Amino acid sequence: MGELGERLRQAREAKGLSLHAVEEATHIRSVFLQALEEERFADLPGDVYARGFVKTYANYLGLDAQDLLQRYRQAVGATSVEIPVILDEPLMHRSRSG
């Protein structure tokens, strides 16, 4: 288990919470909470969901969500954020028909 999962599990256990109790409070299925704690990211429904789960779970446990999101990105190997290219000109010029 990596540092992200370990921190989530330790914080949950320190508060005396079961996965079922966290599921009830956060509305995140316990199988996904367990996957986060065990860092089985492939078992999560997708990156956007996973990031939302990390943020919600961290906030619920009183942890620094931004720090844990950064650890999640490092764990999955996403070190940079892709920024979409915004064009300031049209791709094709329309011909003016009369």
LUMMI-33340 format. One record per residue: residue number from 1; residue in three letters; z negated, x, y negated of N, C-alpha, C, O in turn. Coordinates in pm, 1 decimal. Example, Ala and Ser with C-alpha at 12.3 -4.5 7.8 and 13.67 -1.06 7.14 Angstrom:
  num  residu       n_Z       n_X       n_Y      ca_Z      ca_X      ca_Y       c_Z       c_X       c_Y       o_Z       o_X       o_Y
    1     ALA    -780.0    1319.0     569.0    -780.0    1230.0     450.0    -780.0    1320.0     330.0    -846.5    1423.6     331.9
    2     SER    -708.0    1285.0     225.0    -714.0    1367.0     106.0    -787.0    1290.0      -3.0    -803.9    1340.9    -113.8
//
This chain:
  num  residu       n_Z       n_X       n_Y      ca_Z      ca_X      ca_Y       c_Z       c_X       c_Y       o_Z       o_X       o_Y
    1     MET       0.0      84.5     117.1       0.0       0.0       0.0       0.0      89.5    -124.0     -68.9     191.5    -127.8
    2     GLY      76.8      51.0    -223.7      84.8     128.9    -345.3     -19.8      89.8    -446.6    -104.8       4.3    -421.6
    3     GLU     -11.9     154.2    -561.7    -113.6     133.6    -665.5    -110.6      -7.5    -723.1    -216.2     -64.6    -750.2
    4     LEU       6.7     -64.3    -742.3      16.0    -199.6    -796.7     -54.1    -299.8    -705.1    -140.4    -375.5    -749.5
    5     GLY     -17.4    -300.0    -580.4     -76.9    -393.2    -484.7    -225.4    -372.4    -467.8    -302.2    -467.9    -455.8
    6     GLU    -265.2    -246.8    -466.9    -407.4    -213.8    -451.0    -488.6    -266.5    -569.1    -597.4    -320.9    -550.0
    7     ARG    -437.1    -251.0    -690.3    -509.7    -299.5    -808.8    -523.1    -450.9    -807.3    -628.5    -504.8    -841.1
    8     LEU    -415.3    -519.8    -767.8    -421.6    -665.8    -760.4    -524.1    -710.0    -655.9    -607.4    -796.7    -682.3
    9     ARG    -517.2    -650.2    -538.0    -608.6    -688.3    -430.0    -753.3    -660.3    -467.7    -840.5    -744.9    -447.7
   10     GLN    -779.3    -540.9    -522.6    -916.1    -505.2    -559.9    -971.7    -599.2    -667.0   -1087.4    -640.6    -659.3
   11     ALA    -890.6    -632.5    -765.4    -936.6    -722.6    -871.6    -965.4    -861.4    -815.5   -1064.0    -924.6    -853.4
   12     ARG    -880.0    -908.6    -725.6    -900.9   -1040.3    -664.1   -1028.9   -1041.4    -581.9   -1109.8   -1133.6    -592.7
   13     GLU   -1046.8    -938.4    -499.7   -1165.2    -931.6    -414.6   -1292.5    -912.2    -496.8   -1397.8    -964.3    -459.9
   14     ALA   -1284.5    -838.1    -607.5   -1401.3    -816.9    -693.1   -1449.0    -948.3    -754.8   -1567.5    -964.7    -784.0
   15     LYS   -1356.0   -1041.3    -774.3   -1392.2   -1172.4    -828.0   -1428.3   -1270.5    -717.0   -1460.8   -1386.1    -743.8
   16     GLY   -1422.4   -1223.8    -591.9   -1457.3   -1309.6    -479.0   -1357.6   -1420.8    -452.8   -1394.7   -1527.4    -403.8
   17     LEU   -1229.9   -1396.3    -485.6   -1126.9   -1498.8    -471.4   -1045.1   -1478.1    -344.7   -1014.8   -1365.1    -306.5
   18     SER   -1010.5   -1587.0    -281.4    -918.9   -1581.6    -167.6    -776.2   -1597.9    -220.1    -754.9   -1641.0    -333.4
   19     LEU    -680.0   -1563.0    -136.5    -540.5   -1584.4    -175.8    -514.3   -1733.2    -198.6    -438.0   -1770.6    -287.6
   20     HIS    -577.5   -1816.7    -118.2    -559.5   -1961.0    -134.0    -612.0   -2009.1    -270.2    -549.3   -2093.3    -334.4
   21     ALA    -725.1   -1956.5    -313.5    -781.3   -1994.3    -443.7    -688.5   -1951.6    -557.4    -669.9   -2025.8    -653.8
   22     VAL    -630.6   -1832.1    -546.1    -537.8   -1783.6    -648.3    -410.6   -1868.4    -647.2    -355.2   -1899.1    -752.7
   23     GLU    -365.1   -1905.8    -528.8    -247.6   -1992.5    -517.5    -271.4   -2124.8    -590.5    -185.4   -2171.9    -664.9
   24     GLU    -387.4   -2183.4    -568.6    -420.4   -2310.3    -633.7    -422.4   -2297.3    -785.6    -376.9   -2387.2    -856.4
   25     ALA    -474.3   -2187.3    -835.0    -488.4   -2169.0    -979.8    -357.2   -2129.3   -1047.3    -329.1   -2173.5   -1158.8
   26     THR    -276.7   -2046.3    -980.6    -155.5   -1992.6   -1042.9     -28.1   -2065.0   -1002.0      75.4   -2051.2   -1067.2
   27     HIS     -35.7   -2142.0    -894.6      81.2   -2210.4    -839.0     184.5   -2112.0    -783.8     303.1   -2143.6    -774.4
   28     ILE     137.8   -1992.6    -747.5     221.6   -1894.3    -678.6     182.4   -1901.4    -531.7      64.8   -1888.0    -497.7
   29     ARG     280.3   -1922.5    -444.8     249.8   -1936.1    -302.3     177.8   -1811.5    -251.0     209.4   -1699.2    -290.1
   30     SER      81.3   -1833.6    -163.4      -0.3   -1722.3    -113.0      82.9   -1618.7     -38.4      46.7   -1501.0     -36.8
   31     VAL     192.9   -1659.5      23.2     278.5   -1560.7      91.5     337.3   -1462.9     -10.0     356.2   -1345.3      20.9
   32     PHE     366.5   -1511.3    -131.5     419.1   -1423.0    -235.2     308.1   -1335.7    -294.1     330.8   -1219.0    -325.7
   33     LEU     188.7   -1392.4    -308.5      75.0   -1312.4    -355.9      45.9   -1198.7    -258.0      21.8   -1084.9    -298.4
   34     GLN      48.5   -1231.4    -129.5      23.3   -1130.0     -27.7     134.7   -1024.8     -28.0     108.0    -905.7     -11.8
   35     ALA     258.7   -1068.7     -46.2     370.4    -973.7     -53.8     352.7    -879.1    -172.2     382.8    -760.3    -161.2
   36     LEU     304.0    -930.6    -285.7     277.4    -844.0    -400.8     168.8    -742.8    -368.4     183.1    -624.1    -397.8
   37     GLU      61.0    -789.2    -308.4     -50.1    -699.3    -276.0      -8.7    -592.5    -174.7     -61.1    -481.1    -176.9
   38     GLU      84.0    -626.0     -87.0     131.0    -530.2      13.4     258.3    -459.0     -31.6     315.2    -378.8      42.5
   39     GLU     302.2    -489.0    -153.3     423.0    -431.1    -212.8     545.0    -447.9    -123.3     625.3    -355.9    -107.5
   40     ARG     557.3    -565.4     -65.6     675.8    -601.7      11.9     767.5    -681.4     -80.8     782.5    -802.7     -65.9
   41     PHE     828.4    -611.5    -176.7     906.2    -676.4    -281.0    1031.0    -745.6    -226.7    1080.1    -840.7    -287.5
   42     ALA    1082.1    -699.5    -114.5    1199.5    -762.5     -54.4    1167.5    -903.6      -5.0    1258.7    -983.9      14.8
   43     ASP    1040.2    -934.6      14.8     999.4   -1067.4      60.6     982.6   -1167.0     -53.8     951.6   -1283.9     -30.7
   44     LEU    1002.9   -1121.5    -175.4     991.2   -1208.6    -292.1    1127.4   -1270.1    -322.5    1230.1   -1213.5    -285.3
   45     PRO    1129.7   -1385.2    -389.6    1256.9   -1456.0    -409.1    1354.8   -1390.7    -506.7    1467.0   -1439.6    -519.7
   46     GLY    1318.6   -1285.5    -574.1    1408.7   -1216.6    -666.5    1331.2   -1145.5    -774.1    1212.2   -1170.5    -793.1
   47     ASP    1398.9   -1056.3    -845.2    1332.0    -972.6    -944.3    1271.4   -1053.4   -1058.4    1159.5   -1025.0   -1101.3
   48     VAL    1342.2   -1151.7   -1107.4    1289.8   -1231.5   -1219.0    1163.1   -1304.2   -1176.0    1064.2   -1307.0   -1249.3
   49     TYR    1166.9   -1363.1   -1056.1    1047.4   -1429.9   -1004.2     934.6   -1329.3    -983.7     819.8   -1356.2   -1019.3
   50     ALA     966.8   -1214.4    -926.9     865.0   -1112.8    -898.4     794.7   -1069.2   -1026.3     672.3   -1056.7   -1029.0
   51     ARG     871.6   -1046.0   -1132.0     810.4   -1006.2   -1258.9     721.2   -1116.9   -1314.1     613.9   -1090.1   -1368.2
   52     GLY     766.4   -1241.2   -1300.1     683.1   -1353.6   -1343.7     555.4   -1364.1   -1262.1     448.4   -1392.4   -1315.9
   53     PHE     567.4   -1340.9   -1130.9     449.2   -1344.3   -1044.6     350.1   -1235.8   -1083.7     229.8   -1260.7   -1091.5
   54     VAL     401.0   -1114.2   -1108.5     312.6   -1003.0   -1146.0     239.9   -1036.8   -1275.4     118.7   -1017.5   -1285.8
   55     LYS     313.1   -1086.9   -1373.1     252.6   -1118.8   -1503.2     147.3   -1229.1   -1489.5      36.7   -1217.1   -1542.1
   56     THR     182.5   -1335.6   -1419.0      89.0   -1447.5   -1402.0     -34.8   -1404.9   -1324.6    -147.3   -1437.6   -1362.5
   57     TYR     -13.4   -1332.0   -1216.4    -124.6   -1287.3   -1131.9    -215.9   -1193.8   -1210.5    -338.1   -1207.8   -1206.2
   58     ALA    -156.4   -1098.4   -1282.4    -236.0   -1003.9   -1361.3    -316.9   -1076.3   -1468.4    -435.9   -1049.7   -1485.1
   59     ASN    -253.4   -1166.6   -1540.1    -325.4   -1242.1   -1643.8    -439.0   -1323.3   -1584.2    -547.8   -1329.2   -1641.4
   60     TYR    -414.8   -1385.6   -1470.4    -518.9   -1466.1   -1406.0    -639.3   -1379.8   -1367.8    -753.8   -1423.5   -1378.9
   61     LEU    -612.4   -1257.5   -1322.8    -720.8   -1167.9   -1281.0    -783.2   -1091.3   -1397.7    -880.0   -1017.6   -1378.9
   62     GLY    -728.2   -1108.4   -1517.8    -781.4   -1038.2   -1634.5    -736.8    -892.9   -1642.5    -805.1    -809.8   -1702.4
   63     LEU    -622.4    -862.3   -1582.2    -568.7    -726.3   -1584.2    -462.2    -714.6   -1692.8    -414.4    -815.5   -1744.7
   64     ASP    -425.5    -592.2   -1726.5    -321.7    -565.8   -1825.3    -185.6    -593.9   -1762.1    -136.2    -514.4   -1682.1
   65     ALA    -125.4    -707.0   -1798.3       0.9    -749.3   -1738.2     113.7    -651.2   -1768.3     196.0    -623.9   -1681.0
   66     GLN     119.0    -597.9   -1889.8     227.4    -505.9   -1925.3     219.4    -377.4   -1842.9     321.7    -324.2   -1799.9
   67     ASP      98.4    -328.3   -1821.4      80.0    -208.5   -1739.3     126.1    -235.4   -1595.9     194.1    -152.4   -1535.5
   68     LEU      89.1    -350.7   -1542.3     127.6    -381.6   -1404.5     277.2    -408.8   -1393.0     337.7    -376.9   -1290.7
   69     LEU     337.4    -466.9   -1495.6     483.4    -484.3   -1493.8     553.4    -349.6   -1493.3     654.3    -332.4   -1424.9
   70     GLN     500.9    -253.6   -1568.8     558.0    -118.7   -1568.1     543.8     -55.7   -1429.6     636.6       8.9   -1381.0
   71     ARG     430.0     -73.9   -1367.2     409.3     -21.6   -1231.6     503.0     -89.5   -1131.8     552.1     -25.6   -1038.7
   72     TYR     527.6    -218.8   -1151.4     622.7    -289.5   -1065.8     761.8    -228.3   -1081.3     829.3    -200.5    -982.3
   73     ARG     803.9    -207.6   -1205.1     936.6    -148.3   -1229.3     948.0     -11.6   -1163.4    1051.0      20.9   -1104.2
   74     GLN     842.1      68.7   -1173.5     843.5     200.3   -1109.6     850.1     187.5    -958.0     920.0     264.3    -892.0
   75     ALA     778.1      91.5    -903.0     774.2      73.9    -758.2     909.9      31.9    -702.5     947.4      73.2    -592.8
   76     VAL     983.5     -49.6    -777.5    1114.0     -94.3    -729.9    1226.3      -1.8    -775.5    1341.8     -20.4    -737.3
   77     GLY    1192.6      97.2    -856.6    1292.1     195.5    -898.6    1372.5     154.8   -1020.1    1474.8     216.8   -1049.4
   78     ALA    1329.6      53.4   -1090.8    1400.0       9.9   -1211.2    1333.9      75.6   -1331.1    1247.2      16.5   -1395.5
   79     THR    1375.1     197.7   -1360.6    1310.5     271.8   -1468.5    1364.8     236.1   -1605.7    1298.6     259.4   -1706.8
   80     SER    1484.7     179.6   -1610.1    1539.2     144.1   -1740.4    1580.8      -2.3   -1740.6    1611.4     -61.0   -1636.8
   81     VAL    1580.9     -57.7   -1857.8    1621.0    -196.3   -1874.6    1765.0    -197.3   -1920.9    1801.0    -125.9   -2014.5
   82     GLU    1847.9    -278.0   -1855.9    1986.5    -287.7   -1897.7    1996.1    -376.6   -2020.1    1944.3    -488.3   -2022.0
   83     ILE    2062.8    -325.7   -2121.6    2080.3    -401.5   -2243.9    2225.6    -448.6   -2246.7    2317.0    -366.8   -2236.8
   84     PRO    2247.7    -577.7   -2259.9    2384.8    -626.9   -2259.1    2460.2    -579.6   -2382.7    2403.0    -562.8   -2490.4
   85     VAL    2588.5    -558.9   -2364.4    2673.8    -517.0   -2474.0    2717.8    -641.6   -2549.5    2767.4    -737.4   -2490.3
   86     ILE    2699.3    -639.1   -2679.5    2741.4    -750.5   -2763.3    2860.3    -702.5   -2844.9    2851.9    -606.0   -2920.9
   87     LEU    2968.9    -771.6   -2827.1    3091.4    -732.7   -2896.1    3095.0    -792.9   -3035.5    3054.1    -907.0   -3057.2
   88     ASP    3144.6    -714.0   -3129.1    3156.3    -766.8   -3265.0    3299.9    -806.5   -3296.9    3329.9    -848.9   -3408.5
   89     GLU    3388.9    -792.6   -3198.0    3527.6    -834.1   -3212.8    3568.3    -909.6   -3086.9    3514.5    -884.0   -2979.1
   90     PRO    3661.3   -1000.9   -3099.4    3708.9   -1070.7   -2979.1    3781.2    -972.7   -2886.0    3838.0    -873.0   -2930.5
   91     LEU    3777.9   -1003.0   -2758.0    3847.0    -916.5   -2661.4    3998.7    -924.9   -2676.9    4069.6    -825.8   -2660.0
   92     MET    4046.1   -1042.7   -2708.6    4190.5   -1061.3   -2726.2    4214.6   -1132.4   -2858.4    4138.5   -1220.7   -2897.9
   93     HIS    4319.5   -1093.5   -2924.5    4355.4   -1161.0   -3048.4    4446.5   -1278.3   -3013.3    4540.0   -1265.5   -2934.3
   94     ARG    4417.2   -1390.4   -3072.9    4501.8   -1507.4   -3049.4    4624.1   -1499.6   -3140.1    4617.6   -1461.9   -3257.1
   95     SER    4733.2   -1536.7   -3080.1    4855.2   -1542.1   -3162.7    4855.6   -1677.0   -3233.9    4817.7   -1780.1   -3178.3
   96     ARG    4898.5   -1671.9   -3355.0    4901.8   -1795.4   -3433.1    5035.8   -1864.4   -3409.2    5143.4   -1812.3   -3438.5
   97     SER    5022.5   -1982.7   -3355.0    5145.3   -2058.7   -3333.6    5151.1   -2169.5   -3437.6    5049.7   -2229.0   -3473.9
   98     GLY    5272.2   -2195.1   -3484.3    5285.6   -2276.3   -3596.6    5288.1   -2418.2   -3593.4    5300.3   -2482.1   -3697.9
//
